Amino acid sequence: MARVAKPVEFRGSSLEDLRAFPGDARRIVGFQLDRVQHGEDPDDWKPMSSIGAGVREIRVRVADGAFRVIYVAKFSDAIYVLHCFQKKSQRTSKEDVALATRRYKQLLEEMR
């Protein structure tokens, strides 16, 4: 029996940011989000507990560079994509973490 896919909701500018990724990275992210929608883990991910409980990062590497999608899937109604960006250094920048944290907190406020 096939599982019903959870809808994906993009927060802030995350959808526009994802659309700016190169084609290869967009295709991989789409496939990985589909896995998450069906209750599976992405192929390459890590927890982002510094942002919030249940927040994860999908890691994608293509010829054009490294790309990241920060999302939370712990809620029953949807998967929320908090932030999409190209990684420019070894560590995730403070600005990227701060933006994802802000969007996560806004999401929690809206759910109250």
N, CA and C atoms as a LAMMPS dump frame, in Angstrom:
ITEM: TIMESTEP
0
ITEM: NUMBER OF ATOMS
336
ITEM: BOX BOUNDS ff ff ff
-5.0000000000000000e+02 5.0000000000000000e+02
-5.0000000000000000e+02 5.0000000000000000e+02
-5.0000000000000000e+02 5.0000000000000000e+02
ITEM: ATOMS id mol type element x y z
1 1 1 N 0.841 -1.184 0
2 1 2 C 0 0 0
3 1 3 C 0.887 1.25 0
4 2 1 N 0.64 2.14 -0.929
5 2 2 C 1.447 3.355 -1.052
6 2 3 C 1.063 4.36 0.024
7 3 1 N 2.062 5.007 0.574
8 3 2 C 1.813 6.055 1.564
9 3 3 C 1.402 7.332 0.845
10 4 1 N 0.525 8.071 1.472
11 4 2 C 0.12 9.36 0.922
12 4 3 C 1.246 10.356 1.188
13 5 1 N 1.614 11.091 0.152
14 5 2 C 2.705 12.054 0.284
15 5 3 C 2.262 13.258 1.103
16 6 1 N 3.106 13.643 2.057
17 6 2 C 2.865 14.866 2.83
18 6 3 C 3.12 16.054 1.917
19 7 1 N 2.301 17.093 1.993
20 7 2 C 2.585 18.28 1.18
21 7 3 C 3.851 18.992 1.667
22 8 1 N 4.46 19.736 0.76
23 8 2 C 5.645 20.534 1.093
24 8 3 C 5.235 22.001 1.076
25 9 1 N 5.589 22.717 2.126
26 9 2 C 5.327 24.156 2.185
27 9 3 C 6.661 24.878 2.295
28 10 1 N 6.891 25.815 1.377
29 10 2 C 8.127 26.59 1.369
30 10 3 C 7.908 27.88 2.148
31 11 1 N 8.805 28.17 3.071
32 11 2 C 8.705 29.351 3.923
33 11 3 C 9.576 30.47 3.363
34 12 1 N 9.067 31.7 3.457
35 12 2 C 9.834 32.85 3
36 12 3 C 10.197 32.732 1.531
37 13 1 N 11.447 33.006 1.207
38 13 2 C 11.919 32.973 -0.184
39 13 3 C 12.514 31.621 -0.565
40 14 1 N 12.283 30.593 0.246
41 14 2 C 12.972 29.313 0.007
42 14 3 C 12.65 28.696 -1.355
43 15 1 N 11.422 28.847 -1.858
44 15 2 C 11.099 28.288 -3.175
45 15 3 C 11.852 29.029 -4.276
46 16 1 N 11.886 30.352 -4.201
47 16 2 C 12.631 31.131 -5.196
48 16 3 C 14.12 30.802 -5.118
49 17 1 N 14.623 30.628 -3.9
50 17 2 C 16.035 30.277 -3.725
51 17 3 C 16.326 28.913 -4.347
52 18 1 N 15.423 27.964 -4.156
53 18 2 C 15.598 26.633 -4.746
54 18 3 C 15.562 26.708 -6.266
55 19 1 N 14.676 27.516 -6.804
56 19 2 C 14.576 27.656 -8.267
57 19 3 C 15.844 28.248 -8.867
58 20 1 N 16.636 28.948 -8.061
59 20 2 C 17.895 29.533 -8.536
60 20 3 C 19.038 28.513 -8.558
61 21 1 N 18.836 27.327 -7.972
62 21 2 C 19.863 26.278 -8.004
63 21 3 C 20.072 25.823 -9.449
64 22 1 N 21.254 25.31 -9.786
65 22 2 C 21.454 24.708 -11.106
66 22 3 C 20.523 23.502 -11.275
67 23 1 N 20.229 23.156 -12.524
68 23 2 C 19.293 22.075 -12.82
69 23 3 C 19.592 20.767 -12.117
70 24 1 N 20.862 20.35 -12.104
71 24 2 C 21.224 19.083 -11.453
72 24 3 C 20.868 19.108 -9.969
73 25 1 N 21.192 20.205 -9.306
74 25 2 C 20.915 20.319 -7.871
75 25 3 C 19.412 20.339 -7.615
76 26 1 N 18.653 21.063 -8.466
77 26 2 C 17.188 21.104 -8.307
78 26 3 C 16.579 19.714 -8.435
79 27 1 N 17.036 18.95 -9.416
80 27 2 C 16.508 17.588 -9.617
81 27 3 C 16.787 16.708 -8.405
82 28 1 N 17.994 16.774 -7.885
83 28 2 C 18.353 15.958 -6.72
84 28 3 C 17.525 16.376 -5.507
85 29 1 N 17.389 17.679 -5.285
86 29 2 C 16.589 18.161 -4.152
87 29 3 C 15.142 17.694 -4.299
88 30 1 N 14.597 17.773 -5.505
89 30 2 C 13.224 17.317 -5.727
90 30 3 C 13.057 15.852 -5.378
91 31 1 N 14.012 15.027 -5.794
92 31 2 C 13.958 13.598 -5.485
93 31 3 C 14.064 13.367 -3.98
94 32 1 N 14.957 14.104 -3.321
95 32 2 C 15.144 13.932 -1.881
96 32 3 C 13.913 14.399 -1.099
97 33 1 N 13.301 15.504 -1.521
98 33 2 C 12.075 15.96 -0.854
99 33 3 C 10.939 14.958 -1.064
100 34 1 N 10.907 14.313 -2.225
101 34 2 C 9.903 13.277 -2.468
102 34 3 C 10.088 12.121 -1.484
103 35 1 N 11.321 11.744 -1.231
104 35 2 C 11.591 10.693 -0.239
105 35 3 C 11.039 11.1 1.129
106 36 1 N 11.307 12.35 1.523
107 36 2 C 10.831 12.842 2.817
108 36 3 C 9.301 12.851 2.845
109 37 1 N 8.677 13.269 1.743
110 37 2 C 7.211 13.293 1.669
111 37 3 C 6.606 11.912 1.912
112 38 1 N 7.335 10.875 1.547
113 38 2 C 6.846 9.504 1.692
114 38 3 C 7.391 8.813 2.944
115 39 1 N 7.903 9.609 3.885
116 39 2 C 8.316 9.075 5.178
117 39 3 C 9.701 8.469 5.225
118 40 1 N 10.499 8.681 4.179
119 40 2 C 11.861 8.146 4.142
120 40 3 C 12.863 9.255 4.461
121 41 1 N 14.074 8.847 4.797
122 41 2 C 15.152 9.81 5
123 41 3 C 15.785 10.158 3.66
124 42 1 N 16.293 11.387 3.521
125 42 2 C 17.074 11.719 2.328
126 42 3 C 18.35 10.877 2.306
127 43 1 N 18.986 10.791 1.142
128 43 2 C 20.221 10.012 1.022
129 43 3 C 21.364 10.614 1.837
130 44 1 N 21.457 11.937 1.881
131 44 2 C 22.546 12.607 2.597
132 44 3 C 21.953 13.766 3.399
133 45 1 N 21.928 13.609 4.713
134 45 2 C 21.339 14.632 5.574
135 45 3 C 22.055 14.665 6.908
136 46 1 N 21.815 15.742 7.643
137 46 2 C 22.305 15.812 9.019
138 46 3 C 21.304 16.604 9.848
139 47 1 N 21.233 16.31 11.136
140 47 2 C 20.337 17.077 12.006
141 47 3 C 20.883 18.488 12.209
142 48 1 N 19.974 19.435 12.331
143 48 2 C 20.351 20.829 12.59
144 48 3 C 19.697 21.263 13.898
145 49 1 N 20.066 20.582 14.978
146 49 2 C 19.44 20.84 16.275
147 49 3 C 19.724 22.247 16.793
148 50 1 N 20.757 22.897 16.266
149 50 2 C 21.028 24.279 16.681
150 50 3 C 19.916 25.221 16.21
151 51 1 N 19.18 24.814 15.177
152 51 2 C 18.069 25.623 14.668
153 51 3 C 16.792 25.297 15.432
154 52 1 N 16.562 23.999 15.671
155 52 2 C 15.367 23.6 16.403
156 52 3 C 15.189 22.098 16.386
157 53 1 N 14.323 21.61 17.251
158 53 2 C 14.063 20.174 17.35
159 53 3 C 13.449 19.659 16.054
160 54 1 N 14.026 18.591 15.519
161 54 2 C 13.493 17.972 14.311
162 54 3 C 13.919 18.615 13.009
163 55 1 N 14.726 19.671 13.072
164 55 2 C 15.176 20.35 11.855
165 55 3 C 16.347 19.571 11.262
166 56 1 N 16.299 19.377 9.939
167 56 2 C 17.342 18.634 9.228
168 56 3 C 17.823 19.42 8.02
169 57 1 N 18.99 19.008 7.529
170 57 2 C 19.581 19.634 6.355
171 57 3 C 19.843 18.557 5.313
172 58 1 N 19.296 18.746 4.11
173 58 2 C 19.623 17.877 2.978
174 58 3 C 20.888 18.438 2.35
175 59 1 N 21.861 17.554 2.111
176 59 2 C 23.141 17.969 1.537
177 59 3 C 23.245 17.457 0.108
178 60 1 N 23.522 18.376 -0.821
179 60 2 C 23.623 18.04 -2.24
180 60 3 C 24.932 18.601 -2.771
181 61 1 N 25.68 17.765 -3.465
182 61 2 C 26.912 18.217 -4.108
183 61 3 C 26.832 17.876 -5.592
184 62 1 N 27.015 18.901 -6.429
185 62 2 C 27.041 18.732 -7.883
186 62 3 C 28.27 19.469 -8.409
187 63 1 N 28.495 19.407 -9.724
188 63 2 C 29.671 20.048 -10.315
189 63 3 C 29.726 21.547 -10.006
190 64 1 N 28.555 22.177 -9.877
191 64 2 C 28.497 23.621 -9.628
192 64 3 C 28.689 24.006 -8.168
193 65 1 N 28.828 23.027 -7.275
194 65 2 C 29.056 23.346 -5.873
195 65 3 C 28.185 22.547 -4.923
196 66 1 N 28.175 22.996 -3.678
197 66 2 C 27.411 22.333 -2.617
198 66 3 C 26.168 23.163 -2.317
199 67 1 N 25.037 22.477 -2.195
200 67 2 C 23.761 23.139 -1.949
201 67 3 C 23.083 22.492 -0.754
202 68 1 N 22.308 23.291 -0.026
203 68 2 C 21.662 22.806 1.187
204 68 3 C 20.194 23.217 1.22
205 69 1 N 19.386 22.325 1.793
206 69 2 C 17.968 22.598 2.018
207 69 3 C 17.68 22.271 3.478
208 70 1 N 17.267 23.261 4.239
209 70 2 C 16.941 23.06 5.652
210 70 3 C 15.43 22.935 5.764
211 71 1 N 14.992 21.858 6.411
212 71 2 C 13.558 21.579 6.481
213 71 3 C 13.206 20.944 7.817
214 72 1 N 11.906 20.891 8.093
215 72 2 C 11.402 20.174 9.263
216 72 3 C 10.212 19.338 8.801
217 73 1 N 10.214 18.055 9.174
218 73 2 C 9.162 17.13 8.738
219 73 3 C 8.433 16.492 9.908
220 74 1 N 8.67 16.978 11.124
221 74 2 C 8.106 16.313 12.302
222 74 3 C 6.62 16.6 12.512
223 75 1 N 6.082 17.576 11.817
224 75 2 C 4.673 17.908 11.975
225 75 3 C 3.827 17.042 11.046
226 76 1 N 2.626 16.705 11.474
227 76 2 C 1.8 15.76 10.716
228 76 3 C 1.192 16.365 9.457
229 77 1 N 1.032 17.696 9.409
230 77 2 C 0.311 18.296 8.288
231 77 3 C 1.157 18.553 7.047
232 78 1 N 2.46 18.792 7.193
233 78 2 C 3.287 19.143 6.033
234 78 3 C 4.771 19.057 6.37
235 79 1 N 5.564 19.115 5.307
236 79 2 C 7.013 19.28 5.421
237 79 3 C 7.264 20.757 5.145
238 80 1 N 7.994 21.399 6.018
239 80 2 C 8.248 22.829 5.875
240 80 3 C 9.703 23.046 5.482
241 81 1 N 9.911 23.632 4.294
242 81 2 C 11.257 23.982 3.846
243 81 3 C 11.535 25.384 4.367
244 82 1 N 12.53 25.482 5.229
245 82 2 C 12.839 26.743 5.896
246 82 3 C 13.808 27.608 5.107
247 83 1 N 14.78 26.972 4.428
248 83 2 C 15.821 27.751 3.756
249 83 3 C 16.538 26.877 2.735
250 84 1 N 16.864 27.458 1.576
251 84 2 C 17.649 26.794 0.526
252 84 3 C 18.794 27.731 0.158
253 85 1 N 20.006 27.19 0.074
254 85 2 C 21.149 28.057 -0.211
255 85 3 C 22.32 27.25 -0.762
256 86 1 N 23.259 27.984 -1.391
257 86 2 C 24.506 27.373 -1.838
258 86 3 C 25.525 27.55 -0.733
259 87 1 N 26.198 26.481 -0.428
260 87 2 C 27.212 26.499 0.63
261 87 3 C 28.504 27.066 0.041
262 88 1 N 29.069 28.049 0.716
263 88 2 C 30.268 28.721 0.194
264 88 3 C 31.523 28.392 0.987
265 89 1 N 31.364 27.801 2.188
266 89 2 C 32.523 27.489 3.021
267 89 3 C 32.269 26.192 3.778
268 90 1 N 33.265 25.754 4.518
269 90 2 C 33.162 24.497 5.262
270 90 3 C 32.001 24.514 6.251
271 91 1 N 31.862 25.611 6.974
272 91 2 C 30.79 25.73 7.975
273 91 3 C 29.601 26.478 7.375
274 92 1 N 28.411 26.141 7.845
275 92 2 C 27.219 26.883 7.435
276 92 3 C 27.309 28.283 8.033
277 93 1 N 27.088 29.298 7.204
278 93 2 C 27.252 30.677 7.673
279 93 3 C 26.241 31.022 8.768
280 94 1 N 26.644 31.95 9.615
281 94 2 C 25.766 32.403 10.699
282 94 3 C 24.483 32.998 10.135
283 95 1 N 24.591 33.68 8.99
284 95 2 C 23.415 34.295 8.375
285 95 3 C 22.404 33.234 7.942
286 96 1 N 22.893 32.139 7.344
287 96 2 C 21.996 31.067 6.905
288 96 3 C 21.326 30.387 8.096
289 97 1 N 22.082 30.144 9.15
290 97 2 C 21.523 29.524 10.361
291 97 3 C 20.504 30.469 10.998
292 98 1 N 20.827 31.763 11.063
293 98 2 C 19.917 32.741 11.676
294 98 3 C 18.608 32.843 10.896
295 99 1 N 18.69 32.831 9.569
296 99 2 C 17.482 32.917 8.749
297 99 3 C 16.598 31.688 8.949
298 100 1 N 17.189 30.504 8.926
299 100 2 C 16.418 29.274 9.139
300 100 3 C 15.809 29.252 10.537
301 101 1 N 16.562 29.711 11.526
302 101 2 C 16.056 29.76 12.902
303 101 3 C 14.871 30.711 13.008
304 102 1 N 14.98 31.864 12.381
305 102 2 C 13.893 32.847 12.4
306 102 3 C 12.629 32.263 11.753
307 103 1 N 12.781 31.611 10.618
308 103 2 C 11.626 31.014 9.937
309 103 3 C 11.024 29.871 10.749
310 104 1 N 11.857 29.103 11.431
311 104 2 C 11.356 28.011 12.274
312 104 3 C 10.539 28.579 13.438
313 105 1 N 11.053 29.624 14.07
314 105 2 C 10.334 30.242 15.19
315 105 3 C 9.007 30.839 14.726
316 106 1 N 8.997 31.463 13.541
317 106 2 C 7.751 32.005 12.99
318 106 3 C 6.74 30.886 12.744
319 107 1 N 7.215 29.768 12.233
320 107 2 C 6.347 28.615 11.988
321 107 3 C 5.722 28.127 13.291
322 108 1 N 6.531 27.996 14.323
323 108 2 C 6.016 27.545 15.616
324 108 3 C 4.978 28.514 16.171
325 109 1 N 5.217 29.811 15.999
326 109 2 C 4.251 30.818 16.461
327 109 3 C 2.924 30.675 15.721
328 110 1 N 2.984 30.464 14.409
329 110 2 C 1.768 30.318 13.606
330 110 3 C 0.979 29.076 13.991
331 111 1 N 1.658 28.065 14.489
332 111 2 C 0.998 26.805 14.823
333 111 3 C 0.302 26.844 16.183
334 112 1 N 0.563 27.866 16.96
335 112 2 C -0.056 27.961 18.298
336 112 3 C -1.523 28.251 18.207
